[in-house]
Amino acid sequence: MKAINSLQAPQQQWLLDLTKARNSGTKIIGYTPGGYMPEELIYACGAIPVALIRGGDPEPVAASAQYVPRFLDTFARAQIGYRM
């Protein structure tokens, strides 16, 4: 259990840091991995990049339908839907 906690602690702190940054006005930019997104450009704009990756459920694809074009690949639409 100690090993699990030692792995979860940094992730929880990262989420808290992102929340604090967003609340202080810093933009959080989500991008789908698989293409090429130079994170340096996001940092140069004063924002924080966050890779969006998850999969396996059809609901997120449907949830993203009103925000992204239909021709965008299903993987990318699912990643956006998971974050909604």
C-alpha positions, 0 to 999 in steps of 0.5 A, a space after each residue: 500500500 505504501 508503494 501505491 500511495 507513493 505513486 498517487 501522491 505526485 499525481 494528486 499534487 500535479 492536479 492541485 497545481 493545475 487547479 491553482 494555476 487555472 484559478 490564478 488565470 493561467 490557461 491549460 491547453 489540452 492536446 491529443 497525442 499521436 500527432 506532433 504538438 510542440 509543448 514548447 509553443 504552449 509554454 511560450 504562450 504562458 500556458 500549461 500543456 496537458 496530454 489527453 489520453 484515455 479510451 474504451 468507452 463510447 460515451 465520450 465520443 458522443 459527448 464531444 459531438 457538439 464541440 468537435 467536427 465529425 471528421 475528426 478521428 474517433 480517438 481524438 473525439 474520445 479524448 476530448 469527451 473524457 475531459 468534459 
